[in-house]
């Protein structure tokens, strides 16, 4: 019965992906499926409702943060913050280093905004526009964008995925980020080297478009517009609580919208709820978005997915899988077990959030230290999900920039972080095995 239930769930997800139906619909149907399974095992409806309620309650802080992120991303657009950053950065772009700059600029914007989808829809679209003007293959641009947007999605203090991992493992997000930067250093430098090499190898033609003149048609491009981003960086470095950091940045951006960009006060509520919409159609393609409405889908995914965990635990639906994974972890290493589990979970879940929750549900007890579990999740499920061709985690950013699915093969950073951790884990596992054999030999010799 357990295997049949899980197979039906997998089919539901795949049907939604193939037909283009919202992934939220598949997750809602999956929740109904698991509720019926739990009811069949003898769990009452009252208890099931309490389980789902507790699941949503556990992620209440994430949901509040999602709302703040929606307000923040709308205001940064409206205040001209993103436009000024892009205008200054575009002046540094040269054809030979364009792909490297695409990777780095998407890293920067994703760290500031904490969202892969939002970064791809803004900086990613801008880089794709510049790439088209230079005659660079969109497949290469897509790979650089996908790598860059998930750099910040993984390790930004305002990242929804980093907040989810922190919540699941009950760990401090800033301490997690320090660990993430450490494990990503070598892969990041290798990625930079690869993009620089490819940039010099591929031909270029055309010139970089004048983005400053384009954005000047919609915004007052003044250095003051950088204040919300600078406040965010400063408070993050001081380890101020994430929600307070975002709140202060929001308060900094509000007067800039009114005084610098001349947005009427009466329009601010709609801006916060529905996001920013530029009057110039050319600018709108690159900069529109944000707002509370932009976070509703991901909030829905988190609410439904968080309900799964309680049902799985109450019914023991995943007990058999957990025993198998535990045996594999004991034989090799916890990270290796989690990486393999995250690949399977990502192929089934078709989105990053559920993939992370499933991976944690199956592997959360492989380590005693919750911070080790957190970094394992960050180096596996967070980055593996976008590599699944039918997952929205990679599909949405690539669709935003008009890049084909083949760009996934060129998202070097997403491969290098798990591979680097895998090499380190194998080496550590080999050392442990050698130490155990040496101790065993000493014990035998002593006897």
Secondary structure as GFF3:
##gff-version 3
##sequence-region A 1 447
A	DSSP	alpha_helix	2	19	.	.	.	ID=ss1
A	DSSP	alpha_helix	23	40	.	.	.	ID=ss2
A	DSSP	alpha_helix	45	58	.	.	.	ID=ss3
A	DSSP	alpha_helix	60	78	.	.	.	ID=ss4
A	DSSP	alpha_helix	81	90	.	.	.	ID=ss5
A	DSSP	three_ten_helix	95	97	.	.	.	ID=ss6
A	DSSP	alpha_helix	98	113	.	.	.	ID=ss7
A	DSSP	alpha_helix	116	119	.	.	.	ID=ss8
A	DSSP	pi_helix	120	124	.	.	.	ID=ss9
A	DSSP	alpha_helix	125	134	.	.	.	ID=ss10
A	DSSP	alpha_helix	138	155	.	.	.	ID=ss11
A	DSSP	alpha_helix	160	169	.	.	.	ID=ss12
A	DSSP	alpha_helix	173	201	.	.	.	ID=ss13
A	DSSP	alpha_helix	211	216	.	.	.	ID=ss14
A	DSSP	three_ten_helix	223	226	.	.	.	ID=ss15
A	DSSP	alpha_helix	227	237	.	.	.	ID=ss16
A	DSSP	alpha_helix	242	255	.	.	.	ID=ss17
A	DSSP	pi_helix	256	260	.	.	.	ID=ss18
A	DSSP	three_ten_helix	265	267	.	.	.	ID=ss19
A	DSSP	alpha_helix	268	274	.	.	.	ID=ss20
A	DSSP	alpha_helix	281	287	.	.	.	ID=ss21
A	DSSP	three_ten_helix	292	295	.	.	.	ID=ss22
A	DSSP	alpha_helix	296	315	.	.	.	ID=ss23
A	DSSP	alpha_helix	319	331	.	.	.	ID=ss24
A	DSSP	alpha_helix	334	349	.	.	.	ID=ss25
A	DSSP	alpha_helix	352	363	.	.	.	ID=ss26
A	DSSP	alpha_helix	370	378	.	.	.	ID=ss27
A	DSSP	alpha_helix	381	384	.	.	.	ID=ss28
A	DSSP	three_ten_helix	385	387	.	.	.	ID=ss29
A	DSSP	alpha_helix	392	401	.	.	.	ID=ss30
A	DSSP	three_ten_helix	405	410	.	.	.	ID=ss31
A	DSSP	alpha_helix	412	446	.	.	.	ID=ss32
###
